[in-house]
Amino acid sequence: MTVRPPLLHGFPPIVGGAPQVLVLGNAPSVLALAKHQYYGNPRNAFWRITGALYDFDADDPYPERTAALIAHGVAVWDVLRECRRAGSLDSAVEPASMVANDFGPFFRRYPTIRRVLFNGAAAEKNFRRLVSGDFDVEFLRLPSTSPAQTMRYELKLAAWRAALQPLRQPSPRSEID
């Protein structure tokens, strides 16, 4: 008898009142689900990268990290609302089990979103396969922050920095007398 993997359910989005960018992962990992936190695997570089870009510590408590993203106009969600998967790899998700989140109402509720950043190829592939609609936003795939993506951290950071640069808060300038 074959045992089917359990049906996994994603999280509600991290979102404030006027986000400018939406970061989309594919589905939460086993560790993320256990911790009830986006990017809960300590080896995932998401919090390290966003902390470096928005000047917070990747080890800050989860509510402080999410508040920092919201303060910088960054929302976080996953493409999949539910799926079956053994383990954490995106390649292990059963295609027939994938149910996407409802993006139409989300984009209507948050019309300030101008850019969607896919956290890796699986998120982009599944969004394009499962989500229909004509959304007036820019879509960009970035290297996955997952530890399964073996790209060096510095290269991941550079790609994410370039994608988020226009959305970063400007540094205060000091005036010279």
Salt bridges, closest charged atoms under 4 A:
GLU82 OE1 - HIS9 ND1 3.51
GLU94 OE1 - ARG4 NH2 3.51
GLU124 OE2 - ARG128 NE 3.22
GLU124 OE1 - ARG141 NE 3.51
ASP136 OD2 - ARG114 NH2 3.28
GLU138 OE1 - ARG115 NE 2.88
GLU154 OE1 - ARG152 NE 3.61
